[in-house]
Amino acid sequence: MQLKDRVAIVTGAGQGIGAAVAAAYAREGAKVAVIDLNLDAAQRVAADIVERGGDAIGVACDVSNREQVEAMAGEVEKRWGRIDILVNNAGITRTAMLNKMTGEQWQQVLNVHLNGAFNCLQAVVGGMIERRYGRILYVTSAAGVLGTIGQINYSAAKAGILGMTKSTAKELARYNITANAIAPGAATPMTETIRTDDRFKEKYLDRIPLGRWAEPEEITPVFVFFASDASSYVTGQVLAADGGMTIN
């Protein structure tokens, strides 16, 4: 087991990639805090992990709310004594063409993706520094690398995550804490329209050299790698598990 006895927080884990990552971590021996805005969803994922022999709890948290994040991290530390791994996966979309996007739509997306990731980072990093060990994982997107139409807020947020990843890696390397980012392919509920709407799906698939959509379980091995000791000398990197879409 690559993550035996590690303690992991996975945000946005009530469904999609987050849920798959939480389950994969549990299979590798980690104790997993399944974090989601939707408590029922978080608890369902956690219950499934426990039913399969793992150790997990489901916790409701709005990552854009600093007080809720601090309370969540405190609950995890109280239960398991420390936090070794943080996966900043929580995200939302508020789609609109840039000339029609409201200030609220812009701010909502940045609040969750950027403020949320920063809130979670600050909530766990003190203990990691003290123990001189940690794995920070950020989730970005091809949208943050290539841009996209109708989601300038999402693209800006995901591009910001790239800068956060590199800065986190540079600041925390001295404490044996690594930080890396993963840009997964379209395998989440947020990309459901792209994958199912005839107006978008063929055009989008044409951009993927492998010619098919990703399944969440195809992405999780990358998350396990970056959370494990196998990646102990890898930091500040961005790995695109996107079927080749972002090949330069």
C-alpha positions as CSV (number, residue, x, y, z in Angstrom):
1,M,0.0,0.0,0.0
2,Q,1.5,3.3,-1.2
3,L,-0.3,5.5,1.3
4,K,-0.5,3.3,4.4
5,D,-1.5,5.2,7.5
6,R,-1.3,8.6,5.7
7,V,-4.0,11.1,6.5
8,A,-5.6,12.8,3.4
9,I,-8.0,15.6,2.9
10,V,-9.8,15.6,-0.6
11,T,-12.0,18.5,-1.3
12,G,-14.9,18.4,-3.7
13,A,-15.0,14.6,-3.1
14,G,-18.7,14.1,-3.0
15,Q,-18.7,13.0,-6.7
16,G,-16.6,12.7,-9.8
17,I,-12.8,12.7,-9.7
18,G,-12.8,13.8,-6.1
19,A,-14.8,10.7,-5.0
20,A,-12.6,8.5,-7.2
21,V,-9.5,9.9,-5.6
22,A,-10.8,9.5,-2.1
23,A,-11.6,5.8,-2.8
24,A,-8.2,5.2,-4.4
25,Y,-6.4,6.7,-1.5
26,A,-8.4,4.5,0.9
27,R,-7.5,1.4,-1.1
28,E,-3.8,2.4,-0.8
29,G,-4.2,2.5,3.0
30,A,-4.8,6.2,3.7
31,K,-7.3,7.6,6.2
32,V,-9.5,9.9,4.1
33,A,-11.5,13.0,4.9
34,V,-14.1,13.3,2.2
35,I,-14.9,17.0,2.0
36,D,-17.8,18.5,0.0
37,L,-20.3,21.3,0.2
38,N,-23.0,18.7,0.1
39,L,-22.8,16.7,3.4
40,D,-25.0,13.9,2.2
41,A,-22.7,13.3,-0.8
42,A,-19.6,13.4,1.3
43,Q,-21.0,11.0,3.8
44,R,-22.2,8.6,1.1
45,V,-18.7,8.5,-0.4
46,A,-17.1,8.0,3.1
47,A,-19.7,5.3,4.0
48,D,-18.8,3.4,0.8
49,I,-15.1,3.6,1.7
50,V,-15.8,2.3,5.2
51,E,-18.0,-0.5,3.8
52,R,-15.1,-1.6,1.6
53,G,-12.8,-1.8,4.7
54,G,-11.2,1.7,4.5
55,D,-11.2,4.5,7.1
56,A,-13.0,7.7,6.1
57,I,-15.2,10.5,7.3
58,G,-17.5,12.8,5.4
59,V,-17.4,16.5,6.3
60,A,-19.4,19.4,4.9
61,C,-17.3,22.5,4.1
62,D,-17.5,25.5,1.9
63,V,-13.8,25.9,1.0
64,S,-14.3,29.6,0.2
65,N,-15.3,30.2,3.8
66,R,-12.1,30.5,6.0
67,E,-13.9,29.6,9.3
68,Q,-15.4,26.5,7.8
69,V,-12.1,25.4,6.4
70,E,-10.3,25.9,9.7
71,A,-13.0,23.9,11.5
72,M,-12.8,21.1,9.0
73,A,-9.1,20.8,9.3
74,G,-9.4,20.9,13.1
75,E,-11.9,18.0,13.0
76,V,-9.6,15.9,10.8
77,E,-6.6,16.6,13.1
78,K,-8.6,15.8,16.2
79,R,-9.7,12.4,14.7
80,W,-6.4,11.3,13.2
81,G,-3.7,13.5,14.8
82,R,-2.3,15.1,11.6
83,I,-2.8,15.8,7.9
84,D,-0.2,14.5,5.4
85,I,-2.0,15.0,2.1
86,L,-4.2,17.8,0.8
87,V,-6.0,17.5,-2.6
88,N,-7.4,20.9,-3.6
89,N,-10.1,19.6,-6.0
90,A,-13.2,21.6,-5.1
91,G,-14.5,23.6,-8.0
92,I,-17.6,25.2,-9.7
93,T,-18.4,26.7,-13.0
94,R,-20.5,29.7,-13.8
95,T,-20.7,29.8,-17.6
96,A,-21.2,32.9,-19.6
97,M,-19.6,34.8,-22.5
98,L,-17.2,37.4,-21.2
99,N,-19.3,40.4,-22.3
100,K,-22.3,38.9,-20.5
101,M,-20.6,37.5,-17.4
102,T,-21.7,39.2,-14.1
103,G,-19.3,40.3,-11.4
104,E,-20.9,37.7,-9.2
105,Q,-20.3,34.9,-11.7
106,W,-16.7,35.9,-11.9
107,Q,-16.1,36.2,-8.2
108,Q,-17.9,33.0,-7.3
109,V,-15.6,30.9,-9.4
110,L,-12.4,32.6,-8.2
111,N,-13.7,32.3,-4.6
112,V,-14.0,28.5,-4.8
113,H,-11.0,27.7,-6.9
114,L,-8.4,30.2,-5.7
115,N,-9.5,31.4,-2.3
116,G,-10.7,27.9,-1.5
117,A,-7.4,26.3,-2.4
118,F,-5.5,29.0,-0.4
119,N,-7.7,28.6,2.6
120,C,-7.1,24.9,2.7
121,L,-3.4,25.3,2.1
122,Q,-3.1,27.6,5.1
123,A,-5.2,25.4,7.3
124,V,-2.9,22.4,6.9
125,V,0.5,23.7,6.1
126,G,1.5,24.6,9.7
127,G,1.4,21.0,10.8
128,M,3.2,19.9,7.7
129,I,6.0,22.3,8.3
130,E,6.3,21.2,11.9
131,R,6.5,17.5,10.9
132,R,8.6,18.3,7.8
133,Y,6.4,16.3,5.6
134,G,3.5,17.0,3.2
135,R,2.0,16.4,-0.2
136,I,0.0,19.3,-1.7
137,L,-2.0,18.5,-4.8
138,Y,-3.8,21.1,-6.9
139,V,-6.3,20.4,-9.7
140,T,-6.0,22.6,-12.7
141,S,-7.4,22.1,-16.2
142,A,-6.6,22.4,-19.9
143,A,-8.7,25.6,-19.7
144,G,-6.0,27.1,-17.5
145,V,-3.4,26.2,-20.1
146,L,-5.2,26.8,-23.4
147,G,-8.1,29.1,-22.4
148,T,-11.7,28.3,-23.3
149,I,-14.8,30.0,-24.6
150,G,-17.6,31.0,-22.2
151,Q,-15.6,30.4,-19.1
152,I,-13.1,33.2,-18.7
153,N,-13.6,33.0,-15.0
154,Y,-12.8,29.3,-14.8
155,S,-9.8,29.6,-17.2
156,A,-8.4,32.5,-15.1
157,A,-8.9,30.5,-11.9
158,K,-7.3,27.4,-13.2
159,A,-4.4,29.4,-14.6
160,G,-4.0,31.0,-11.2
161,I,-3.8,27.5,-9.7
162,L,-0.6,26.9,-11.8
163,G,1.0,29.9,-10.2
164,M,-0.1,28.7,-6.8
165,T,1.4,25.3,-7.4
166,K,4.8,26.7,-8.4
167,S,5.0,29.2,-5.5
168,T,3.9,26.6,-3.0
169,A,6.5,24.2,-4.2
170,K,9.3,26.8,-4.0
171,E,8.3,28.0,-0.5
172,L,7.8,24.6,1.1
173,A,10.5,22.5,-0.5
174,R,12.9,23.3,2.4
175,Y,10.4,21.5,4.7
176,N,10.2,18.3,2.6
177,I,6.7,19.3,1.4
178,T,6.0,18.9,-2.3
179,A,3.3,20.6,-4.4
180,N,2.2,19.5,-7.8
181,A,-0.8,20.0,-10.1
182,I,-2.9,17.7,-12.2
183,A,-4.8,18.7,-15.3
184,P,-7.4,16.0,-15.8
185,G,-9.3,15.2,-18.9
186,A,-13.1,15.7,-19.1
187,A,-14.3,13.2,-16.5
188,T,-16.3,15.3,-14.1
189,P,-19.9,16.3,-13.7
190,M,-18.8,19.9,-14.5
191,T,-18.0,18.7,-18.1
192,E,-21.3,16.8,-18.6
193,T,-22.5,19.3,-21.1
194,I,-19.4,19.1,-23.2
195,R,-19.5,15.3,-23.2
196,T,-23.2,14.9,-24.0
197,D,-24.3,17.9,-26.0
198,D,-24.1,17.4,-29.8
199,R,-23.1,21.0,-30.2
200,F,-19.9,20.4,-28.3
201,K,-18.9,16.8,-27.9
202,E,-17.6,16.0,-31.4
203,K,-15.6,19.2,-31.7
204,Y,-14.1,18.6,-28.2
205,L,-13.3,14.9,-28.9
206,D,-11.5,16.0,-32.1
207,R,-9.0,17.8,-29.9
208,I,-8.2,14.7,-27.9
209,P,-5.6,12.4,-29.6
210,L,-6.8,9.3,-27.8
211,G,-10.2,10.1,-29.2
212,R,-12.4,9.3,-26.1
213,W,-13.5,10.7,-22.8
214,A,-11.6,9.9,-19.6
215,E,-13.0,7.9,-16.8
216,P,-12.3,9.1,-13.2
217,E,-10.6,5.8,-12.4
218,E,-8.1,6.5,-15.2
219,I,-7.0,9.8,-13.5
220,T,-6.6,8.5,-10.0
221,P,-3.2,6.8,-10.4
222,V,-1.7,10.2,-11.0
223,F,-3.1,11.5,-7.8
224,V,-1.8,8.4,-5.9
225,F,1.7,9.0,-7.4
226,F,1.9,12.6,-6.3
227,A,0.6,11.7,-2.8
228,S,3.1,8.9,-2.3
229,D,6.7,8.6,-1.6
230,A,7.3,7.6,-5.2
231,S,7.1,11.3,-6.1
232,S,9.4,12.4,-3.2
233,Y,11.8,14.2,-5.7
234,V,9.0,15.7,-7.8
235,T,7.7,19.2,-7.0
236,G,6.3,22.2,-8.8
237,Q,5.2,20.2,-11.8
238,V,2.0,20.0,-13.8
239,L,0.9,16.7,-15.2
240,A,-1.9,16.7,-17.8
241,A,-3.9,13.4,-17.7
242,D,-6.0,14.6,-20.6
243,G,-5.6,12.1,-23.4
244,G,-3.1,14.3,-25.1
245,M,-5.3,17.4,-25.6
246,T,-2.6,19.8,-24.3
247,I,0.3,18.4,-26.3
248,N,2.4,21.3,-27.4
